[in-house]
């Protein structure tokens, strides 16, 4: 009879309403993924993810390695990735880590770190001499292209000096090493030198290219009408 009573007590403890399994902390997040190099005062994104043994939603924070730690992110489902961005104001190598926290408040250990080397931004290389026609007529549109590369691998855009006091708007952004182009018309006969300049995403300007000469001829008069 005493043994039966003990069994009943144990069963009651196991199946009693409100008894819950102890919350488990999320697993250690994966090493943050992001660029390995960057430039001063430019923002870079890193992402990470982790699993929660209880399938709880998880939020994350990042230690940026410069004494700054991000706020906790919004909650995401267990196993889903979250990204955050940061910029650095001093030249150095920084080691970025991530930590996870579940909805009940249990935190993981910090992840292993991923380094990023912050250097000074370098200007794009001077663009190649623009390619385009060497002769043309007044009031006609002509297309020119130029190309260069950025030593940091940044995206670049281009603009063109048409040699007549007019400069084009900046083109759209293209990957380093890809050409950019623009069109222009001249309204006076003469010889003009078309040059190009590049700019990277950090606003660093290249020097101007050498000039491509284009000679614009005067349009001949219209053919006279037949004498009456």
MDTraj code that builds the backbone (N, CA, C; nanometers):
import mdtraj as md
import numpy as np

residues = "UNK UNK UNK UNK UNK UNK UNK UNK UNK UNK UNK UNK UNK UNK UNK UNK UNK UNK UNK UNK UNK UNK UNK UNK UNK UNK UNK UNK UNK UNK UNK UNK UNK UNK UNK UNK UNK UNK UNK UNK UNK UNK UNK UNK UNK UNK UNK UNK UNK UNK UNK UNK UNK UNK UNK UNK UNK UNK UNK UNK UNK UNK UNK UNK UNK UNK UNK UNK UNK UNK UNK UNK UNK UNK UNK UNK UNK UNK UNK UNK UNK UNK UNK UNK UNK UNK UNK UNK UNK UNK UNK UNK UNK UNK UNK UNK UNK UNK UNK UNK UNK UNK UNK UNK UNK UNK UNK UNK UNK UNK UNK UNK UNK UNK UNK UNK UNK UNK UNK UNK UNK UNK UNK UNK UNK UNK UNK UNK UNK UNK UNK UNK UNK UNK UNK UNK UNK UNK UNK UNK UNK UNK UNK UNK UNK UNK UNK UNK UNK UNK UNK UNK UNK UNK UNK UNK UNK UNK UNK UNK UNK UNK UNK UNK UNK UNK UNK UNK UNK UNK UNK UNK UNK UNK UNK UNK UNK UNK UNK UNK UNK UNK UNK UNK UNK UNK UNK UNK UNK UNK UNK UNK UNK UNK UNK UNK UNK UNK UNK UNK UNK UNK UNK UNK UNK UNK UNK UNK UNK UNK UNK UNK UNK UNK UNK UNK UNK UNK UNK UNK UNK UNK UNK UNK UNK UNK UNK UNK".split()
xyz = np.array([
    [0.0827, -0.1203, 0.0000],
    [0.0000, 0.0000, 0.0000],
    [0.0862, 0.1254, 0.0000],
    [0.1967, 0.1218, 0.0801],
    [0.2864, 0.2369, 0.0870],
    [0.3530, 0.2591, -0.0492],
    [0.3919, 0.1502, -0.1167],
    [0.4551, 0.1617, -0.2489],
    [0.3585, 0.2238, -0.3487],
    [0.2337, 0.1843, -0.3432],
    [0.1318, 0.2378, -0.4329],
    [0.1147, 0.3886, -0.4121],
    [0.1204, 0.4321, -0.2880],
    [0.1061, 0.5749, -0.2568],
    [0.2224, 0.6548, -0.3136],
    [0.3431, 0.5980, -0.3040],
    [0.4603, 0.6669, -0.3583],
    [0.4474, 0.6829, -0.5089],
    [0.3997, 0.5775, -0.5762],
    [0.3811, 0.5829, -0.7215],
    [0.2824, 0.6922, -0.7589],
    [0.1739, 0.7024, -0.6815],
    [0.0737, 0.8056, -0.7091],
    [0.1318, 0.9458, -0.6938],
    [0.2148, 0.9664, -0.5934],
    [0.2752, 1.0982, -0.5697],
    [0.3678, 1.1360, -0.6852],
    [0.4510, 1.0399, -0.7292],
    [0.5428, 1.0661, -0.8401],
    [0.4660, 1.0981, -0.9668],
    [0.3612, 1.0212, -0.9944],
    [0.2805, 1.0447, -1.1139],
    [0.2160, 1.1818, -1.1091],
    [0.1687, 1.2213, -0.9914],
    [0.1059, 1.3526, -0.9773],
    [0.2053, 1.4643, -1.0056],
    [0.3296, 1.4446, -0.9616],
    [0.4317, 1.5470, -0.9844],
    [0.4654, 1.5587, -1.1326],
    [0.4684, 1.4459, -1.2027],
    [0.5045, 1.4457, -1.3439],
    [0.3959, 1.5076, -1.4294],
    [0.2701, 1.4719, -1.3983],
    [0.1598, 1.5131, -1.4845],
    [0.0800, 1.6294, -1.4290],
    [0.1250, 1.6880, -1.3194],
    [0.0499, 1.7984, -1.2594],
    [0.0442, 1.9160, -1.3551],
    [-0.0731, 1.9827, -1.3684],
    [-0.0842, 2.1002, -1.4551],
    [0.0146, 2.2068, -1.4107],
    [0.0751, 2.2764, -1.5120],
    [0.1670, 2.3844, -1.4796],
    [0.3108, 2.3402, -1.4688],
    [0.3385, 2.2112, -1.4641],
    [0.4774, 2.1652, -1.4594],
    [0.5356, 2.1728, -1.6006],
    [0.6439, 2.2474, -1.6177],
    [0.7045, 2.2665, -1.7490],
    [0.8509, 2.2264, -1.7470],
    [0.8962, 2.1853, -1.8641],
    [1.0372, 2.1538, -1.8794],
    [1.1190, 2.2816, -1.8657],
    [1.2339, 2.2721, -1.8046],
    [1.3205, 2.3881, -1.7853],
    [1.3628, 2.4454, -1.9205],
    [1.3536, 2.5805, -1.9328],
    [1.3944, 2.6458, -2.0575],
    [1.5437, 2.6268, -2.0824],
    [1.5762, 2.5988, -2.2080],
    [1.7157, 2.5830, -2.2473],
    [1.7611, 2.7044, -2.3289],
    [1.8821, 2.7480, -2.3061],
    [1.9367, 2.8625, -2.3792],
    [1.9571, 2.8277, -2.5262],
    [1.9546, 2.9277, -2.6143],
    [1.9852, 2.9006, -2.7554],
    [2.1274, 2.8467, -2.7713],
    [2.1491, 2.7785, -2.8814],
    [2.2846, 2.7342, -2.9134],
    [2.3720, 2.8551, -2.9451],
    [2.5017, 2.8356, -2.9400],
    [2.5941, 2.9435, -2.9748],
    [2.5734, 2.9807, -3.1220],
    [2.5569, 3.1096, -3.1539],
    [2.5355, 3.1475, -3.2941],
    [2.6557, 3.1127, -3.3817],
    [2.6278, 3.1019, -3.5107],
    [2.7369, 3.0811, -3.6054],
    [2.8248, 3.2061, -3.6096],
    [2.9499, 3.1896, -3.6515],
    [3.0412, 3.3033, -3.6644],
    [2.9784, 3.4062, -3.7583],
    [2.9705, 3.5335, -3.7187],
    [2.9087, 3.6337, -3.8055],
    [2.9718, 3.6356, -3.9444],
    [2.8879, 3.6447, -4.0443],
    [2.9334, 3.6454, -4.1831],
    [2.9253, 3.7868, -4.2387],
    [3.0331, 3.8308, -4.3045],
    [3.0371, 3.9652, -4.3608],
    [3.1707, 3.9903, -4.4267],
    [3.1966, 4.1138, -4.4696],
    [3.3217, 4.1440, -4.5392],
    [3.4427, 4.1306, -4.4486],
    [3.5574, 4.1045, -4.5086],
    [3.6816, 4.0921, -4.4314],
    [3.7625, 4.2208, -4.4312],
    [3.7293, 4.3136, -4.5216],
    [3.7959, 4.4434, -4.5254],
    [3.6921, 4.5526, -4.5438],
    [3.7278, 4.6734, -4.5024],
    [3.6378, 4.7860, -4.5165],
    [3.7119, 4.9170, -4.5014],
    [3.6383, 5.0269, -4.5188],
    [3.6963, 5.1605, -4.5122],
    [3.6384, 5.2382, -4.3951],
    [3.7118, 5.3374, -4.3510],
    [3.6692, 5.4211, -4.2392],
    [3.5314, 5.4812, -4.2645],
    [3.4485, 5.4803, -4.1600],
    [3.3190, 5.5487, -4.1582],
    [3.2205, 5.4978, -4.2632],
    [3.2451, 5.3806, -4.3175],
    [3.1492, 5.3171, -4.4081],
    [3.0789, 5.2043, -4.3335],
    [2.9502, 5.1870, -4.3614],
    [2.8701, 5.0881, -4.2894],
    [2.8767, 4.9522, -4.3589],
    [2.8940, 4.8463, -4.2791],
    [2.9017, 4.7100, -4.3321],
    [2.8069, 4.6195, -4.2540],
    [2.7459, 4.5266, -4.3244],
    [2.6467, 4.4370, -4.2643],
    [2.7062, 4.2996, -4.2353],
    [2.6657, 4.2437, -4.1219],
    [2.7041, 4.1082, -4.0823],
    [2.5781, 4.0336, -4.0403],
    [2.5753, 3.9036, -4.0662],
    [2.4584, 3.8252, -4.0277],
    [2.5008, 3.6989, -3.9544],
    [2.4077, 3.6464, -3.8788],
    [2.4313, 3.5232, -3.8040],
    [2.2980, 3.4520, -3.7838],
    [2.3017, 3.3327, -3.7290],
    [2.1803, 3.2599, -3.6932],
    [2.2140, 3.1552, -3.5891],
    [2.1121, 3.1062, -3.5219],
    [2.1292, 3.0022, -3.4197],
    [1.9997, 2.9229, -3.4085],
    [2.0096, 2.8064, -3.3491],
    [1.8933, 2.7222, -3.3208],
    [1.8630, 2.7282, -3.1712],
    [1.7344, 2.7211, -3.1388],
    [1.6944, 2.7127, -2.9984],
    [1.6407, 2.5720, -2.9711],
    [1.6925, 2.5018, -2.8686],
    [1.6482, 2.3640, -2.8415],
    [1.4991, 2.3520, -2.8151],
    [1.4384, 2.4610, -2.7652],
    [1.2948, 2.4599, -2.7367],
    [1.2135, 2.5202, -2.8503],
    [1.2807, 2.5535, -2.9610],
    [1.2166, 2.6158, -3.0775],
    [1.1591, 2.7529, -3.0451],
    [1.2131, 2.8184, -2.9415],
    [1.1701, 2.9546, -2.9092],
    [1.2218, 3.0519, -3.0150],
    [1.1525, 3.1643, -3.0300],
    [1.2044, 3.2721, -3.1136],
    [1.3313, 3.3286, -3.0494],
    [1.4187, 3.3824, -3.1343],
    [1.5503, 3.4278, -3.0886],
    [1.5759, 3.5701, -3.1376],
    [1.6418, 3.6499, -3.0530],
    [1.6965, 3.7775, -3.0978],
    [1.8484, 3.7729, -3.0825],
    [1.9151, 3.8683, -3.1457],
    [2.0614, 3.8657, -3.1501],
    [2.1185, 4.0039, -3.1208],
    [2.2433, 4.0028, -3.0753],
    [2.3202, 4.1263, -3.0688],
    [2.4628, 4.0959, -3.1130],
    [2.5311, 4.2025, -3.1566],
    [2.6669, 4.1891, -3.2085],
    [2.7636, 4.2722, -3.1251],
    [2.8767, 4.2120, -3.0944],
    [2.9897, 4.2837, -3.0353],
    [3.0805, 4.3216, -3.1516],
    [3.0957, 4.4535, -3.1747],
    [3.1661, 4.5004, -3.2943],
    [3.3173, 4.5075, -3.2764],
    [3.3668, 4.4750, -3.1595],
    [3.5104, 4.4691, -3.1381],
    [3.5769, 4.6023, -3.1112],
    [3.4973, 4.7096, -3.1076],
    [3.5522, 4.8434, -3.0828],
    [3.5002, 4.9023, -2.9520],
    [3.4486, 4.8156, -2.8651],
    [3.3899, 4.8610, -2.7399],
    [3.2414, 4.8871, -2.7497],
    [3.1851, 4.8732, -2.8692],
    [3.0424, 4.8970, -2.8914],
    [2.9710, 4.7641, -2.9137],
    [2.8570, 4.7498, -2.8507],
    [2.7715, 4.6324, -2.8696],
    [2.6353, 4.6804, -2.9170],
    [2.5799, 4.6152, -3.0167],
    [2.4510, 4.6568, -3.0717],
    [2.3379, 4.6330, -2.9724],
    [2.2250, 4.6965, -2.9995],
    [2.1018, 4.6623, -2.9290],
    [2.0580, 4.5224, -2.9741],
    [1.9691, 4.4616, -2.8960],
    [1.9125, 4.3332, -2.9392],
    [1.8266, 4.3557, -3.0631],
    [1.8344, 4.2625, -3.1554],
    [1.7535, 4.2701, -3.2766],
    [1.6080, 4.2362, -3.2452],
    [1.5236, 4.2451, -3.3467],
    [1.3881, 4.1922, -3.3362],
    [1.3952, 4.0394, -3.3271],
    [1.2919, 3.9790, -3.2701],
    [1.2894, 3.8331, -3.2599],
    [1.2661, 3.7695, -3.3970],
    [1.3344, 3.6594, -3.4194],
    [1.3185, 3.5806, -3.5414],
    [1.2963, 3.4349, -3.5025],
    [1.2373, 3.3584, -3.5923],
    [1.2156, 3.2171, -3.5639],
    [1.3490, 3.1454, -3.5476],
    [1.3489, 3.0443, -3.4647],
    [1.4696, 2.9642, -3.4433],
    [1.5258, 2.9169, -3.5769],
    [1.6551, 2.9404, -3.5982],
    [1.7201, 2.8979, -3.7216],
    [1.7205, 3.0006, -3.8321],
    [1.6432, 3.1096, -3.8160],
    [1.6427, 3.2144, -3.9179],
    [1.7560, 3.3136, -3.8927],
    [1.8119, 3.3674, -3.9991],
    [1.9252, 3.4590, -3.9856],
    [1.8787, 3.6022, -3.9615],
    [1.9655, 3.6793, -3.8985],
    [1.9425, 3.8216, -3.8714],
    [2.0706, 3.8965, -3.9055],
    [2.0575, 4.0143, -3.9658],
    [2.1751, 4.0950, -3.9980],
    [2.1664, 4.2314, -3.9315],
    [2.2823, 4.2885, -3.9023],
    [2.2928, 4.4230, -3.8483],
    [2.4156, 4.4889, -3.9097],
    [2.4191, 4.6243, -3.9053],
    [2.5270, 4.6992, -3.9697],
    [2.6012, 4.7857, -3.8696],
    [2.7259, 4.8172, -3.9049],
    [2.8092, 4.8987, -3.8163],
    [2.9181, 4.9658, -3.8989],
    [2.9695, 5.0780, -3.8489],
    [3.0844, 5.1448, -3.9103],
    [3.1909, 5.1681, -3.8041],
    [3.3137, 5.1804, -3.8488],
    [3.4277, 5.1996, -3.7580],
    [3.4979, 5.3299, -3.7926],
    [3.5453, 5.4009, -3.6903],
    [3.6038, 5.5342, -3.7102],
    [3.7551, 5.5371, -3.6910],
    [3.8169, 5.4229, -3.6674],
    [3.9625, 5.4164, -3.6506],
    [4.0191, 5.3010, -3.7326],
    [4.1403, 5.3206, -3.7817],
    [4.2080, 5.2155, -3.8580],
    [4.2524, 5.1049, -3.7633],
    [4.2077, 4.9826, -3.7879],
    [4.2442, 4.8708, -3.7001],
    [4.1811, 4.7435, -3.7543],
    [4.2082, 4.6326, -3.6859],
    [4.1403, 4.5055, -3.7121],
    [4.0430, 4.4803, -3.5984],
    [3.9180, 4.4540, -3.6318],
    [3.8131, 4.4358, -3.5317],
    [3.7569, 4.2943, -3.5423],
    [3.7216, 4.2383, -3.4264],
    [3.6735, 4.1001, -3.4203],
    [3.5267, 4.1010, -3.3780],
    [3.4402, 4.0595, -3.4707],
    [3.2958, 4.0686, -3.4520],
    [3.2410, 3.9362, -3.4018],
    [3.1595, 3.9434, -3.2952],
    [3.0978, 3.8246, -3.2360],
    [2.9470, 3.8467, -3.2253],
    [2.8741, 3.7379, -3.2062],
    [2.7285, 3.7454, -3.1927],
    [2.6823, 3.6627, -3.0732],
    [2.5698, 3.7054, -3.0159],
    [2.5083, 3.6345, -2.9037],
    [2.3587, 3.6248, -2.9298],
    [2.2973, 3.5169, -2.8845],
    [2.1541, 3.4946, -2.9044],
    [2.0805, 3.4933, -2.7707],
    [1.9531, 3.5336, -2.7757],
    [1.8669, 3.5309, -2.6567],
    [1.7290, 3.4830, -2.6985],
    [1.6701, 3.3906, -2.6216],
    [1.5370, 3.3418, -2.6576],
    [1.4284, 3.4237, -2.5880],
    [1.3025, 3.3980, -2.6260],
    [1.1894, 3.4746, -2.5732],
    [1.1813, 3.4691, -2.4208],
    [1.2062, 3.3530, -2.3572],
    [1.2038, 3.3499, -2.2103],
    [1.3204, 3.4236, -2.1446],
    [1.4208, 3.4636, -2.2219],
    [1.5299, 3.5440, -2.1672],
    [1.6619, 3.4734, -2.1481],
    [1.6734, 3.3477, -2.1883],
    [1.7998, 3.2748, -2.1732],
    [1.8963, 3.3160, -2.2843],
    [2.0209, 3.3429, -2.2491],
    [2.1206, 3.3864, -2.3468],
    [2.2227, 3.2766, -2.3749],
    [2.2714, 3.2770, -2.4974],
    [2.3765, 3.1828, -2.5379],
    [2.5130, 3.2381, -2.4986],
    [2.6153, 3.1559, -2.5168],
    [2.7515, 3.2068, -2.5108],
    [2.7778, 3.2895, -2.6377],
    [2.8812, 3.3721, -2.6329],
    [2.9191, 3.4469, -2.7520],
    [2.9787, 3.3526, -2.8563],
    [2.9561, 3.3859, -2.9830],
    [3.0116, 3.3067, -3.0929],
    [3.1620, 3.3291, -3.1051],
    [3.2234, 3.2483, -3.1893],
    [3.3598, 3.2774, -3.2310],
    [3.3582, 3.4070, -3.3128],
    [3.4729, 3.4723, -3.3257],
    [3.4765, 3.6035, -3.3906],
    [3.5180, 3.5947, -3.5370],
    [3.4764, 3.6962, -3.6112],
    [3.5148, 3.7125, -3.7514],
    [3.5826, 3.8485, -3.7650],
    [3.7080, 3.8559, -3.8130],
    [3.7778, 3.9846, -3.8181],
    [3.7429, 4.0658, -3.9427],
    [3.7449, 4.1974, -3.9268],
    [3.7372, 4.2893, -4.0397],
    [3.8501, 4.3908, -4.0239],
    [3.9217, 4.4156, -4.1323],
    [4.0335, 4.5102, -4.1314],
    [3.9844, 4.6419, -4.1913],
    [3.9896, 4.7487, -4.1128],
    [3.9433, 4.8795, -4.1577],
    [4.0638, 4.9624, -4.2023],
    [4.0593, 5.0068, -4.3271],
    [4.1692, 5.0835, -4.3857],
    [4.1160, 5.2146, -4.4426],
    [4.2076, 5.2999, -4.4853],
    [4.1678, 5.4231, -4.5522],
    [4.1142, 5.3906, -4.6911],
    [4.0094, 5.4639, -4.7303],
    [3.9561, 5.4459, -4.8647],
    [4.0538, 5.5019, -4.9678],
    [4.0716, 5.4280, -5.0776],
    [4.1570, 5.4736, -5.1865],
    [4.0718, 5.5191, -5.3044],
    [4.1189, 5.6204, -5.3738],
    [4.0436, 5.6734, -5.4872],
    [4.0479, 5.5755, -5.6041],
    [3.9467, 5.5799, -5.6919],
    [3.9539, 5.4971, -5.8129],
    [4.0749, 5.5363, -5.8980],
    [4.1220, 5.4424, -5.9769],
    [4.2294, 5.4732, -6.0713],
    [4.1781, 5.5701, -6.1781],
    [4.2661, 5.6510, -6.2381],
    [4.2206, 5.7394, -6.3461],
    [4.1573, 5.6573, -6.4584],
    [4.0430, 5.6993, -6.5097],
    [3.9797, 5.6223, -6.6172],
    [4.0621, 5.6242, -6.7457],
    [4.0346, 5.5263, -6.8289],
    [4.0956, 5.5225, -6.9619],
    [4.0413, 5.6374, -7.0456],
    [4.1192, 5.6793, -7.1448],
    [4.0721, 5.7820, -7.2383],
    [3.9377, 5.7383, -7.2970],
    [3.8365, 5.8255, -7.2952],
    [3.7048, 5.7848, -7.3452],
    [3.7098, 5.7336, -7.4888],
    [3.6262, 5.6353, -7.5157],
    [3.6121, 5.5803, -7.6504],
    [3.4876, 5.6391, -7.7147],
    [3.4995, 5.6755, -7.8416],
    [3.3869, 5.7319, -7.9144],
    [3.4332, 5.7837, -8.0484],
    [3.3435, 5.8438, -8.1243],
    [3.3806, 5.8937, -8.2568],
    [3.4812, 6.0080, -8.2485],
    [3.5576, 6.0248, -8.3540],
    [3.6563, 6.1331, -8.3621],
    [3.6057, 6.2514, -8.4437],
    [3.4995, 6.2301, -8.5185],
    [3.4396, 6.3381, -8.5972],
    [3.2887, 6.3338, -8.5798],
    [3.2260, 6.4472, -8.6079],
    [3.0815, 6.4527, -8.5978],
    [3.0279, 6.5824, -8.6540],
    [2.8976, 6.5984, -8.6455],
    [2.8302, 6.7183, -8.6947],
    [2.7591, 6.7881, -8.5791],
    [2.7364, 6.9174, -8.5986],
    [2.6644, 6.9937, -8.4976],
    [2.5253, 6.9343, -8.4739],
    [2.4796, 6.9490, -8.3503],
    [2.3418, 6.9153, -8.3116],
    [2.3094, 6.7663, -8.3205],
    [2.4109, 6.6825, -8.3329],
    [2.3886, 6.5375, -8.3359],
    [2.4434, 6.4750, -8.2081],
    [2.3743, 6.3751, -8.1573],
    [2.4167, 6.3085, -8.0340],
    [2.5202, 6.2006, -8.0632],
    [2.6234, 6.1954, -7.9780],
    [2.7282, 6.0945, -7.9908],
    [2.7536, 6.0301, -7.8546],
    [2.7854, 5.9024, -7.8583],
    [2.8026, 5.8237, -7.7355],
    [2.9506, 5.7996, -7.7077],
    [2.9872, 5.8111, -7.5786],
    [3.1247, 5.7878, -7.5345],
    [3.1237, 5.6990, -7.4105],
    [3.2251, 5.6157, -7.3982],
    [3.2385, 5.5283, -7.2811],
    [3.3803, 5.5372, -7.2258],
    [3.3931, 5.5002, -7.0989],
    [3.5239, 5.4947, -7.0341],
    [3.5185, 5.3860, -6.9279],
    [3.6355, 5.3430, -6.8812],
    [3.6393, 5.2345, -6.7831],
    [3.7582, 5.2529, -6.6898],
    [3.7423, 5.2098, -6.5662],
    [3.8515, 5.2072, -6.4698],
    [3.8184, 5.1053, -6.3614],
    [3.9087, 5.0912, -6.2663],
    [3.8888, 4.9995, -6.1534],
    [3.9152, 5.0742, -6.0236],
    [3.8537, 5.0264, -5.9177],
    [3.8759, 5.0831, -5.7848],
    [3.9662, 4.9881, -5.7063],
    [4.0762, 5.0374, -5.6473],
    [4.1689, 4.9471, -5.5771],
    [4.1086, 4.8775, -5.4561],
    [3.9978, 4.9323, -5.4022],
    [3.9300, 4.8680, -5.2899],
    [3.8152, 4.7783, -5.3351],
    [3.7932, 4.7722, -5.4671],
    [3.6833, 4.6913, -5.5193],
    [3.5477, 4.7558, -5.5044],
    [3.5435, 4.8872, -5.4729],
    [3.4155, 4.9562, -5.4565],
    [3.3459, 4.9743, -5.5909],
    [3.2142, 4.9848, -5.5869],
    [3.1393, 5.0228, -5.7064],
    [3.1748, 5.1662, -5.7433],
    [3.1636, 5.1977, -5.8714],
    [3.2025, 5.3297, -5.9199],
    [3.0975, 5.3847, -6.0152],
    [3.1016, 5.5168, -6.0347],
    [3.0221, 5.5811, -6.1384],
    [3.1135, 5.6776, -6.2132],
    [3.0642, 5.7286, -6.3257],
    [3.1473, 5.8117, -6.4134],
    [3.0744, 5.9412, -6.4490],
    [3.1545, 6.0415, -6.4834],
    [3.1011, 6.1601, -6.5490],
    [3.1997, 6.2025, -6.6577],
    [3.1483, 6.2846, -6.7529],
    [3.2278, 6.3225, -6.8697],
    [3.2324, 6.4743, -6.8835],
    [3.3520, 6.5243, -6.9088],
    [3.3733, 6.6652, -6.9428],
    [3.3794, 6.6720, -7.0948],
    [3.2843, 6.7462, -7.1538],
    [3.2710, 6.7443, -7.2994],
    [3.3609, 6.8455, -7.3693],
    [3.4343, 6.9252, -7.2943],
    [3.5280, 7.0191, -7.3553],
    [3.4657, 7.1478, -7.4036],
    [3.3344, 7.1625, -7.3825],
    [3.2651, 7.2840, -7.4271],
    [3.2078, 7.3619, -7.3088],
    [3.2593, 7.3329, -7.1887],
    [3.2077, 7.3967, -7.0683],
    [3.0969, 7.3184, -7.0013],
    [3.0552, 7.2080, -7.0619],
    [2.9473, 7.1255, -7.0067],
    [3.0055, 6.9947, -6.9521],
    [2.9527, 6.9514, -6.8392],
    [2.9921, 6.8233, -6.7785],
    [2.8669, 6.7406, -6.7559],
    [2.8723, 6.6129, -6.7860],
    [2.7548, 6.5261, -6.7709],
    [2.7207, 6.5034, -6.6244],
    [2.6006, 6.4544, -6.5997],
    [2.5663, 6.4025, -6.4673],
    [2.6442, 6.2731, -6.4440],
    [2.6501, 6.2317, -6.3179],
    [2.7132, 6.1029, -6.2875],
    [2.6272, 5.9898, -6.3432],
    [2.6925, 5.8883, -6.3958],
    [2.6204, 5.7697, -6.4419],
    [2.5694, 5.6905, -6.3219],
    [2.4982, 5.5829, -6.3479],
    [2.4604, 5.4910, -6.2408],
    [2.5814, 5.4134, -6.1916],
    [2.5671, 5.3511, -6.0741],
    [2.6770, 5.2735, -6.0159],
    [2.6977, 5.1440, -6.0929],
    [2.8239, 5.1101, -6.1135],
    [2.8601, 4.9832, -6.1778],
    [2.9720, 4.9191, -6.0965],
    [2.9900, 4.7875, -6.1069],
    [3.1010, 4.7234, -6.0357],
    [3.2359, 4.7757, -6.0836],
    [3.3332, 4.7727, -5.9955],
    [3.4700, 4.8108, -6.0320],
    [3.5150, 4.7337, -6.1555],
    [3.5720, 4.8048, -6.2523],
    [3.6179, 4.7409, -6.3753],
    [3.5164, 4.7388, -6.4867],
    [3.3928, 4.7829, -6.4584],
    [3.2894, 4.7878, -6.5623],
    [3.2834, 4.9291, -6.6209],
    [3.2564, 4.9423, -6.7520],
    [3.2539, 5.0754, -6.8137],
    [3.1258, 5.1519, -6.7833],
    [3.1329, 5.2825, -6.8053],
    [3.0158, 5.3689, -6.7983],
    [3.0158, 5.4601, -6.9192],
    [2.8997, 5.5096, -6.9569],
    [2.8920, 5.5914, -7.0771],
    [2.7896, 5.7025, -7.0672],
    [2.7986, 5.7956, -7.1622],
    [2.7040, 5.9069, -7.1697],
    [2.7016, 5.9568, -7.3135],
    [2.5999, 6.0381, -7.3447],
    [2.5869, 6.0938, -7.4794],
    [2.5899, 6.2459, -7.4725],
    [2.6289, 6.3075, -7.5850],
    [2.6384, 6.4537, -7.5880],
    [2.6277, 6.5028, -7.7316],
    [2.5811, 6.6273, -7.7449],
    [2.5770, 6.6952, -7.8745],
    [2.6478, 6.8295, -7.8611],
    [2.7183, 6.8681, -7.9640],
    [2.7852, 6.9984, -7.9671],
    [2.7091, 7.0897, -8.0625],
    [2.7024, 7.2168, -8.0270],
    [2.6220, 7.3115, -8.1046],
    [2.7067, 7.4110, -8.1834],
    [2.8381, 7.3988, -8.1708],
    [2.9289, 7.4816, -8.2492],
    [3.0371, 7.3936, -8.3104],
    [3.0770, 7.4281, -8.4306],
    [3.1864, 7.3550, -8.4949],
    [3.3162, 7.3821, -8.4199],
    [3.4064, 7.2850, -8.4207],
    [3.5343, 7.3010, -8.3530],
    [3.5884, 7.1676, -8.3063],
    [3.7047, 7.1727, -8.2418],
    [3.7664, 7.0524, -8.1856],
    [3.7492, 7.0535, -8.0342],
    [3.7078, 6.9410, -7.9795],
    [3.6810, 6.9290, -7.8364],
    [3.7541, 6.8066, -7.7813],
    [3.7873, 6.8139, -7.6536],
    [3.8556, 6.7024, -7.5875],
    [3.7646, 6.6457, -7.4780],
    [3.7218, 6.5232, -7.4977],
    [3.6305, 6.4570, -7.4037],
    [3.7125, 6.3827, -7.2990],
    [3.6869, 6.4106, -7.1707],
    [3.7570, 6.3451, -7.0598],
    [3.6545, 6.2802, -6.9668],
    [3.7007, 6.1869, -6.8860],
    [3.6112, 6.1200, -6.7906],
    [3.6740, 6.1180, -6.6520],
    [3.5874, 6.1061, -6.5521],
    [3.6289, 6.0981, -6.4122],
    [3.5437, 5.9923, -6.3435],
    [3.6006, 5.9244, -6.2436],
    [3.5283, 5.8201, -6.1694],
    [3.5135, 5.8602, -6.0231],
    [3.4096, 5.8063, -5.9603],
    [3.3829, 5.8284, -5.8175],
    [3.3413, 5.6962, -5.7554],
    [3.3922, 5.6654, -5.6346],
    [3.3504, 5.5416, -5.5683],
    [3.2368, 5.5686, -5.4703],
    [3.1846, 5.4626, -5.4097],
    [3.0684, 5.4756, -5.3212],
    [3.0996, 5.5539, -5.1948],
    [3.2281, 5.5760, -5.1670],
    [3.2674, 5.6570, -5.0519],
    [3.2961, 5.8017, -5.0903],
    [3.2557, 5.8396, -5.2120],
    [3.2678, 5.9765, -5.2630],
    [3.4109, 6.0161, -5.2990],
    [3.5027, 5.9207, -5.3079],
    [3.6403, 5.9519, -5.3473],
    [3.6475, 5.9670, -5.4994],
    [3.7098, 6.0757, -5.5455],
    [3.7180, 6.1068, -5.6877],
    [3.8535, 6.0689, -5.7454],
    [3.8506, 6.0140, -5.8666],
    [3.9749, 5.9904, -5.9397],
    [4.0200, 6.1218, -6.0038],
    [4.1403, 6.1222, -6.0574],
    [4.1805, 6.2333, -6.1435],
    [4.1113, 6.2157, -6.2790],
    [4.1116, 6.3219, -6.3587],
    [4.0500, 6.3130, -6.4908],
    [4.1376, 6.2305, -6.5856],
    [4.0732, 6.1656, -6.6797],
    [4.1457, 6.0905, -6.7825],
    [4.2111, 6.1875, -6.8808],
    [4.2923, 6.1347, -6.9680],
    [4.3402, 6.2149, -7.0807],
    [4.2239, 6.2362, -7.1779],
    [4.2377, 6.3343, -7.2659],
    [4.1264, 6.3719, -7.3522],
    [4.1224, 6.2979, -7.4848],
    [4.0013, 6.2711, -7.5288],
    [3.9779, 6.2132, -7.6619],
    [3.9294, 6.3261, -7.7520],
    [4.0019, 6.3516, -7.8605],
    [3.9666, 6.4631, -7.9481],
    [3.8528, 6.4243, -8.0417],
    [3.7539, 6.5123, -8.0494],
    [3.6454, 6.4956, -8.1454],
    [3.6289, 6.6277, -8.2190],
    [3.6251, 6.6215, -8.3516],
    [3.6126, 6.7409, -8.4347],
    [3.4706, 6.7486, -8.4884],
    [3.4053, 6.8580, -8.4567],
    [3.2666, 6.8783, -8.4983],
    [3.2654, 6.9737, -8.6171],
    [3.2095, 6.9250, -8.7285],
    [3.2061, 7.0040, -8.8519],
    [3.0813, 7.0898, -8.8567],
    [3.0928, 7.1974, -8.9319],
    [2.9774, 7.2833, -8.9543],
    [2.8819, 7.2132, -9.0503],
    [2.7545, 7.2165, -9.0212],
    [2.6585, 7.1534, -9.1111],
    [2.6493, 7.2337, -9.2413],
    [2.6499, 7.1669, -9.3563],
    [2.6373, 7.2411, -9.4827],
    [2.4967, 7.2993, -9.4960],
    [2.4822, 7.4048, -9.5772],
    [2.3479, 7.4608, -9.5978],
    [2.2568, 7.3584, -9.6648],
    [2.1296, 7.3776, -9.6469],
    [2.0333, 7.2923, -9.7156],
    [2.0426, 7.3148, -9.8670],
    [2.0089, 7.2147, -9.9438],
    [2.0091, 7.2269, -10.0898],
    [1.9033, 7.3282, -10.1326],
    [1.9417, 7.4244, -10.2151],
    [1.8417, 7.5247, -10.2573],
    [1.7273, 7.4589, -10.3343],
    [1.6156, 7.5227, -10.3300],
    [1.5019, 7.4731, -10.4070],
    [1.5247, 7.4997, -10.5555],
    [1.4538, 7.4297, -10.6395],
    [1.4666, 7.4479, -10.7844],
    [1.4214, 7.5888, -10.8227],
    [1.5049, 7.6603, -10.9027],
    [1.4642, 7.7969, -10.9423],
    [1.3310, 7.7938, -11.0161],
    [1.2509, 7.8951, -10.9925],
    [1.1220, 7.9019, -11.0609],
    [1.1310, 7.9930, -11.1817],
])
top = md.Topology()
chain = top.add_chain()
for i, resn in enumerate(residues, 1):
    res = top.add_residue(resn, chain, resSeq=i)
    for name in ("N", "CA", "C"):
        top.add_atom(name, md.element.get_by_symbol(name[0]), res)
traj = md.Trajectory(xyz[None], top)
